[in-house]
Amino acid sequence: MAAFISSQKTDYGVPHALTCRALGVSQVWYYKWRDRAPTARQQRRADLDAVIEAKFTASGGTYGSPRITRDLHEQDGGSRRTPSPGAWPSLA
C-alpha cells in the first residue's frame, strides 16, 4: 500500500497526506515505511538484480534469462534461487 501512496505523488502529483487520508492510513505509518532500511529480502533482490544487469551488460545485451540463470547456478553451485521473471524486462 505504501508503494501505491508513493506512486500517486510521483505519477499524478497527489500529495501523500491526501492519499493517506483517502486510504484511511496514518501519515506516520507511511513515513515510517518510506524511511525504513531495506529488508533482508529486498537487499538480496537488489544484489541479485545488480548481478543480472552486470551479466546482461557484459554480454552486450545478448544473454537472455536462460543463459544468465544457468551462469548464476554454475557460479553458486546451484545454491542461488532462480531470478524471477520480473527482473528481465527492465534490462531490455
C-alpha positions as CSV (number, residue, x, y, z in Angstrom):
1,M,0.0,0.0,0.0
2,A,2.8,2.4,0.8
3,A,4.3,1.9,-2.6
4,F,1.0,2.9,-4.1
5,I,0.9,6.0,-2.0
6,S,4.4,6.9,-3.2
7,S,3.4,6.3,-6.8
8,Q,0.5,8.7,-6.6
9,K,2.8,11.5,-5.7
10,T,5.3,10.5,-8.5
11,D,2.8,9.7,-11.2
12,Y,0.0,12.2,-10.6
13,G,1.3,14.8,-8.1
14,V,-1.2,13.8,-5.5
15,P,0.1,14.8,-2.0
16,H,0.9,11.9,0.4
17,A,-1.4,13.4,3.0
18,L,-4.4,13.3,0.7
19,T,-3.7,9.7,-0.5
20,C,-3.2,8.5,3.1
21,R,-6.4,10.1,4.2
22,A,-8.3,8.6,1.2
23,L,-7.0,5.1,2.1
24,G,-7.5,5.5,5.8
25,V,-3.9,5.1,6.9
26,S,-1.9,7.4,9.0
27,Q,0.9,9.6,7.6
28,V,3.1,8.4,10.4
29,W,2.8,4.9,9.2
30,Y,3.6,5.9,5.6
31,Y,6.7,7.9,6.6
32,K,7.9,5.1,8.9
33,W,7.6,2.7,5.9
34,R,9.3,5.1,3.5
35,D,12.2,5.8,5.7
36,R,12.9,2.3,6.9
37,A,16.0,0.3,6.0
38,P,15.6,-2.3,3.3
39,T,14.6,-5.8,4.5
40,A,17.0,-8.7,4.0
41,R,14.8,-9.9,1.1
42,Q,14.8,-6.6,-0.6
43,Q,18.6,-6.3,-0.2
44,R,19.1,-9.8,-1.6
45,R,16.9,-8.9,-4.5
46,A,18.8,-5.7,-5.2
47,D,22.1,-7.5,-5.1
48,L,20.8,-10.2,-7.5
49,D,19.4,-7.5,-9.8
50,A,22.8,-5.8,-9.9
51,V,24.5,-9.2,-10.8
52,I,21.9,-9.9,-13.5
53,E,22.3,-6.4,-15.0
54,A,26.1,-6.7,-15.0
55,K,26.0,-10.0,-16.8
56,F,23.5,-8.7,-19.3
57,T,25.5,-5.6,-20.0
58,A,28.8,-7.6,-20.2
59,S,27.2,-9.8,-22.8
60,G,26.4,-6.8,-25.0
61,G,22.7,-7.4,-24.3
62,T,22.8,-10.8,-26.0
63,Y,22.4,-13.1,-22.9
64,G,18.8,-13.9,-22.1
65,S,17.2,-15.2,-18.9
66,P,18.1,-18.9,-19.6
67,R,21.8,-18.2,-20.1
68,I,22.1,-15.8,-17.1
69,T,20.1,-18.2,-14.9
70,R,22.4,-21.1,-15.9
71,D,25.5,-18.9,-15.3
72,L,24.3,-18.0,-11.8
73,H,23.6,-21.6,-10.9
74,E,27.0,-22.6,-12.1
75,Q,28.7,-19.8,-10.3
76,D,27.0,-20.7,-6.9
77,G,26.9,-24.5,-7.4
78,G,23.1,-24.3,-7.7
79,S,22.5,-22.6,-4.3
80,R,21.1,-19.4,-5.7
81,R,17.4,-19.2,-6.4
82,T,16.4,-18.7,-9.9
83,P,15.9,-15.0,-10.8
84,S,12.2,-14.0,-11.0
85,P,10.9,-13.2,-14.5
86,G,10.2,-9.6,-13.2
87,A,14.0,-8.9,-13.3
88,W,14.3,-9.4,-17.1
89,P,12.1,-6.8,-18.8
90,S,13.9,-3.9,-17.1
91,L,17.1,-4.8,-18.9
92,A,15.8,-4.8,-22.4
